[in-house]
């Protein structure tokens, strides 16, 4: 399990439940490494500014991560983390590798 202050998705049932019960969802699928930590930090710091978004993380090396790793939108990604934005259960944007506060908030502002 990731050591963040975000809510964790640890099963495919939890993944489906988050998408079904939230209109806007941002999931960061990664590890506790140098490319992922800044994205988790951004997510943690902006949660209160985006109450309409469910922010979640997911451990890349756990079996549940296949729901993110096998998406068509992430099929060419090579760098961690894989960050996927969902609206009404559908992927509306996906990024890989480190993302800054400005990059993350730009996507949130545009898509949600």
C-alpha positions in Angstrom: 0.0 0.0 0.0 1.2 3.5 -0.8 2.1 5.8 2.1 0.1 8.9 1.2 -2.7 10.8 2.8 -4.9 10.0 -0.2 -7.6 7.4 -0.2 -6.3 4.1 -1.7 -7.9 1.9 -4.2 -6.9 -1.7 -3.3 -9.4 -3.8 -5.3 -11.3 -3.8 -8.6 -14.6 -3.5 -6.6 -13.3 -0.3 -5.0 -12.3 1.0 -8.4 -15.7 0.4 -9.8 -17.4 1.9 -6.7 -15.4 5.1 -6.9 -16.2 5.6 -10.6 -19.9 4.8 -10.0 -20.3 7.1 -7.0 -18.3 10.1 -8.1 -18.8 12.2 -11.2 -15.1 13.4 -11.3 -12.2 11.1 -10.3 -8.5 11.5 -10.5 -6.4 8.3 -9.9 -2.7 8.3 -9.6 -1.3 4.8 -10.1 2.4 4.6 -9.1 5.0 3.8 -6.5 6.7 5.7 -3.7 9.4 7.0 -6.0 10.8 10.3 -7.2 8.5 10.7 -10.2 5.3 9.8 -8.2 5.8 11.6 -4.9 5.3 15.1 -6.4 2.0 14.1 -8.0 0.7 12.6 -4.7 1.8 15.8 -3.0 -0.1 18.0 -5.5 -3.2 15.8 -5.1 -3.0 16.0 -1.3 -2.5 19.8 -1.3 -5.4 20.6 -3.7 -8.1 18.2 -2.4 -9.9 21.0 -0.5 -9.8 23.3 -3.5 -11.6 20.7 -5.7 -14.3 19.2 -3.6 -16.1 18.0 -6.7 -13.2 15.6 -7.5 -12.5 12.2 -5.8 -8.7 12.0 -5.5 -7.4 8.4 -5.2 -4.1 6.6 -5.5 -3.3 3.0 -6.5 -0.2 0.9 -6.1 1.2 0.2 -9.6 2.6 -3.2 -8.6 -0.6 -4.6 -7.1 -3.0 -6.7 -9.2 -5.7 -4.0 -9.0 -3.5 -1.7 -11.1 -4.4 -3.7 -14.2 -7.6 -1.6 -14.4 -5.3 1.4 -15.1 -2.4 -0.3 -16.9 -4.7 -1.9 -19.5 -6.7 1.2 -20.5 -6.2 2.1 -24.2 -5.3 5.6 -23.0 -2.3 4.3 -21.0 -1.1 1.6 -23.4 1.9 3.7 -24.6 2.9 5.0 -21.2 6.4 4.2 -20.1 7.0 6.5 -17.1 5.3 6.4 -13.7 3.0 7.4 -12.4 0.0 6.8 -14.7 -2.6 9.5 -13.8 -6.0 9.1 -15.2 -9.0 11.5 -15.0 -12.5 10.1 -15.2 -15.8 11.9 -15.7 -19.0 9.9 -15.3 -16.9 6.7 -15.4 -15.2 7.5 -18.7 -11.5 8.5 -19.3 -11.3 12.2 -20.2 -7.5 12.6 -19.9 -4.5 10.6 -19.0 -0.8 11.5 -18.3 2.4 9.7 -17.4 5.4 10.8 -15.5 5.9 13.7 -13.1 3.3 16.5 -13.2 3.5 19.9 -11.7 0.8 21.7 -9.7 0.1 23.9 -12.8 -0.2 20.8 -15.1 -2.6 19.0 -12.7 -4.8 22.0 -12.0 -5.0 22.9 -15.7 -6.4 19.4 -16.4 -8.8 19.6 -13.5 -10.0 23.1 -14.5 -10.5 22.0 -18.1 -12.1 18.6 -17.6 -14.1 19.1 -14.4 
